[in-house]
């Protein structure tokens, strides 16, 4: 009995292995690149321009699919591509009644993105608290803090807790109404920034706080959020424009800016962002911001003006792999796939992904027929092979290979 | 009888086990002496920053040691059994054949597991001197799949070696090799956290695989 059980155990492991390995090999051999279109907004033309590579040459198309060469595109987007026009001396003096000052254009030119892998990623839970108003430039702190039941600063050299500093920050946080432990801790833990703005934290009661070290002393500020808003993501930036500290994503997937001038929040008029499976980028200029949402089946853009009113929007669809030949053959071969890694997740996770269509049933039936034929040819009992037949019927090519790699000899 | 089986198995794998135990401890010592050296020569916070924010893994040299330990232990234990079909002697002992094989594999698995536990304890206990538990927690979650791959390698090696027919040995090696790649799909610390339990379950499923090879051997497959 035990040897038979051991065979079934081996069948399970082999099916799991093949369900990962075979689709991976198939994708390695036959995968095709689907270019997500790069789309920019033109303030002067009030139109979106899509970049496509046509016969190895960059071509741009407006919403009416009119073709532009690279020079025409650059002329149509003087604000977005002001560097090019500065170099050529073709930057307009003003636009929409606003004088175009190169330094201001540079400061207001911002780019920020957030991808699903950042949401699902292993984290250490240790954070460096920089001196935010240093005398002689940013320096990496000698300690890192953890913020669980209390805040603790751990000195890196001695690997011991700095009790005095920890107590000082604990008192400052409690005084401002912080309830431990922290849920979200977001900042820029790098020296590659122009200035430090500390950390933004949410506490156990979903309240938002700003934590900094100013001249060695704690600075803690409770930031009021709009009624009913709970945060899922805080993504900080280091923009010269000084407009907002961070992008906030609520649990309802609302996108907000956390403004520097008064810690207020401003919501983008966007309701279809899903951070779990879409990449978002926000491109800002002196005149507007364009939010691009990259989905599996397309790209959607929203452009808002300086007061976050919707100016324009645009959507382009891309072909899904499942509708292409590679996807159709894939669905025919594999009834499912065992996914370990994912573009939406930094963790390794056993995730069964079912085929996009039901065409695999044909191959499963054929393989089942071949298995029955082979069993009869070898003079084995069908009754004693019922589990093997079920494995082939349900797992298709994976089970077919597994039952033949691990043979069912009937002694 | 049990003591005699264990003694026989220990004769085969004792030296190799001690060799890998010493090798592993030397590698771990090398890892932490390097960490200590770096902490003396550079700023400690920069080393922490490298690990926490730059995704550096300070113990990558350890990555394939458990796998090699499992493979070599399996070889050392079962190749002598298949040479001149000596396993027949064990199968003719006055006890159930499956029990004999399970005890042989069990002894080897406990030996490999004991070596891994010692590796892990030394790795963790030495690490906590230099790093906070957050770093050791993710480091542990990173090395767990490597240890699991070592155990799986041991079970699969015994399964392959005891298989009597070369054609199937090659097929098992291909399938087993593909299975072992599942343990090395990410270079990010802690990435395997959600996969550890399913992987451990798969390793458990392979643990009695030798019974299938022995069953085929006993039935006269050549």
Interface residues (C-beta under 8 A of the other chain):
Chain A: X2 X3 X5 X6 X7 X9 X10 X12 X13 X14 X16 X17 X18 X20 X21 X121 X122 X123 X124 X125 X126 X128 X140 X141 X142 X143 X144 X146 X154 X156 X157 X159 X189 X190 X340 X341 X346 X347 X348 X349 X350 X405 X406 X407 X409 X411
Chain B: X39 X43 X44 X45 X46 X47 X48 X49 X51 X52 X53 X98 X129 X130 X131 X132 X134 X135 X138 X141 X159 X168 X171 X172 X175 X178 X179 X181 X182 X185 X186 X188 X189 X190 X191 X192 X193 X194 X195 X198 X202 X205 X206 X208 X209 X210 X211 X212 X214 X215 X216 X219 X221
